[in-house]
Structures are given as structure tokens and as C-alpha cells.
Amino acid sequence: MSHLSFVMTADGSKTIFNEKIGENYHSRHGALQESQHVFLKSGLIHFLEKHQVTKASVLEVGFGTGLNFLVTADYCLKNKIELDYTGIEAYPLNVEMIAQTGYGDYIPDSLWNNFLNKYPKALNEPSEIDTLCSVRIIEKELLQFTSQKQFDVIYFDAFAAIHQAEMWNLDSLTHISKFIKPGGIFVTYAITGELKRTMKSLGFSIEKAPGAPGKREMLRASKL
Ligand SMILES: C[S@@+](CC[C@H](N)C(=O)[O-])C[C@H]1O[C@@H](n2cnc3c(N)ncnc32)[C@H](O)[C@@H]1O
């Protein structure tokens, strides 16, 4: 994993720079803030409040370091929300690298330690992090992912389109859309005219939501 190195972001949380792709795993304006704002607040919390429910399934595209999972699991455990989390990741990090992110500083020790212990198993099967929370990471490319299940919320956290255009094209977005329930929410940190048009054509209603620090807007799409 010599093409991966740690980089500090503006809020003091670390991210990883992927030299092959030429891009960071998170916003350089703040990895933790981006995760909390785009995925937890604008995605999961929005879904829970809209539907007045206390359980949810989340599907993440690009599990990476697991930061989005950790902030989501932390919120769910504190608020007694039942969380069933699946990540799709073509190139899973090893647990040693995840341990070096320092993300344990932002969550309770019990969650951090359970996550590090269960991560290798979670690459093979759904693994309980707590009685209320399970995680599974599927080692596949997005287009190879398949599931009988549909999910309440999709966290779409692919590298930016300028670096990995194929993740944002019609084929990829059509594929991932199959796995979202009616009434489900799709969130991503980016927003472009083309992305909005594509999501609309796939049967979503589109909303421009305020972006994370450093970005004016982000996309939230609700499956009709
Ligand atoms: C922007 S980073 C995601 C960061 C991650 N959510 C985190 O919190 O660390 C994009 C991720 O997508 C993964 N990836 C790249 N190509 C992929 C593909 N075709 N299918 C699934 N994942 C892919 C990368 O390995 C990387 O982990």
C-alpha cells in the first residue's frame, strides 16, 4: 500500500492520499466534518426524521477507512438506533492502516476497539459491533456488487468524477439505484447538472442541500 499516505485536513482529522488516483479519501477542508455533515446529518439523520423510524440500513459506496461508518455507528449507539451497515470497497485497507487514522479520538473507545477487532471478519460476513449495530464490507467493484436486499440510505462516497469518471456514469448510478428502497435517500458530497439529470431520470426527486465546509452545495436524492 505504498501508494497510500496520510494527510492532515483542515479540521485536524487525517485522511489518506491515493497517489495512483491523485486524490484524497476525504475533503481536505475537513475529513471528520465532511463525514458528519454529508453522510450522517444530511443522509441518515434526514432519513430517520423524515420517516420517524428508529432503525435503518445503510449502503456505502467506497468504505475506505470506515470513517463514515464510525460516525454513523456512534450516533446510532448514542440514540438507540438499530443500524445495519454494508460497505462496498474494491480495495480494502488493512486494519493496521485503519488503526493509524486516529479516528478513535472522535468516538468512544469501545466502538473503536470493537471496530478494529471485527474489521477483518466484517470483510467476510456481517459482524456485530454492538447488539444494535452490524457491519459488512463487500470486497467488490461497484458494478460487481449484488444484493437481494434494498437499503434505506445510500452513502455515495466515490472518488471525484475528474479522477474516476466511471463511478458517476449512467451505468454505475443505474446499478446502485437498484439497491435503494422507495422513500430511501441517496447522498453524496458532489453536485453537478449531469448528476442531477441522471438521478432524476432514475426516478429520484432531487434536492440541493448545503454542502460541507469548502463546498456550497451537495446532492440529496429521494427515491420516489
Ligand atoms: C473517496 S474514497 C472513500 C472514503 C471512505 N468513505 C472513507 O471514509 O474512508 C473512495 C473509495 O472508493 C474505493 N473504490 C475505488 N474504485 C472502486 C470501485 N470500482 N468500486 C468500489 N469501491 C471503489 C476506493 O478504494 C476508496 O476507498
PDBQT file of the ligand as one rigid body, heavy atoms in Angstrom, charges set to zero:
ROOT
HETATM    1  C1  LIG A 301     -13.379   8.890  -1.613  1.00  0.00    +0.000 C 
HETATM    2  S1  LIG A 301     -12.777   7.328  -1.073  1.00  0.00    +0.000 S 
HETATM    3  C2  LIG A 301     -13.945   6.862   0.167  1.00  0.00    +0.000 C 
HETATM    4  C3  LIG A 301     -13.560   7.213   1.556  1.00  0.00    +0.000 C 
HETATM    5  C4  LIG A 301     -14.286   6.432   2.610  1.00  0.00    +0.000 C 
HETATM    6  N1  LIG A 301     -15.713   6.570   2.553  1.00  0.00    +0.000 N 
HETATM    7  C5  LIG A 301     -13.731   6.762   3.963  1.00  0.00    +0.000 C 
HETATM    8  O1  LIG A 301     -14.466   7.268   4.824  1.00  0.00    +0.000 OA
HETATM    9  O2  LIG A 301     -12.561   6.489   4.176  1.00  0.00    +0.000 OA
HETATM   10  C6  LIG A 301     -13.276   6.255  -2.415  1.00  0.00    +0.000 C 
HETATM   11  C7  LIG A 301     -13.186   4.796  -2.107  1.00  0.00    +0.000 C 
HETATM   12  O3  LIG A 301     -13.712   4.055  -3.215  1.00  0.00    +0.000 OA
HETATM   13  C8  LIG A 301     -12.920   2.907  -3.412  1.00  0.00    +0.000 C 
HETATM   14  N2  LIG A 301     -13.108   2.449  -4.807  1.00  0.00    +0.000 N 
HETATM   15  C9  LIG A 301     -12.420   2.804  -5.910  1.00  0.00    +0.000 A 
HETATM   16  N3  LIG A 301     -12.933   2.225  -7.003  1.00  0.00    +0.000 NA
HETATM   17  C10 LIG A 301     -13.991   1.474  -6.594  1.00  0.00    +0.000 A 
HETATM   18  C11 LIG A 301     -14.929   0.633  -7.265  1.00  0.00    +0.000 A 
HETATM   19  N4  LIG A 301     -14.915   0.456  -8.589  1.00  0.00    +0.000 N 
HETATM   20  N5  LIG A 301     -15.876   0.004  -6.531  1.00  0.00    +0.000 NA
HETATM   21  C12 LIG A 301     -15.915   0.194  -5.177  1.00  0.00    +0.000 A 
HETATM   22  N6  LIG A 301     -15.053   0.980  -4.492  1.00  0.00    +0.000 NA
HETATM   23  C13 LIG A 301     -14.104   1.616  -5.185  1.00  0.00    +0.000 A 
HETATM   24  C14 LIG A 301     -11.527   3.375  -3.075  1.00  0.00    +0.000 C 
HETATM   25  O4  LIG A 301     -10.662   2.295  -2.788  1.00  0.00    +0.000 OA
HETATM   26  C15 LIG A 301     -11.778   4.282  -1.884  1.00  0.00    +0.000 C 
HETATM   27  O5  LIG A 301     -11.731   3.565  -0.694  1.00  0.00    +0.000 OA
ENDROOT
TORSDOF 0
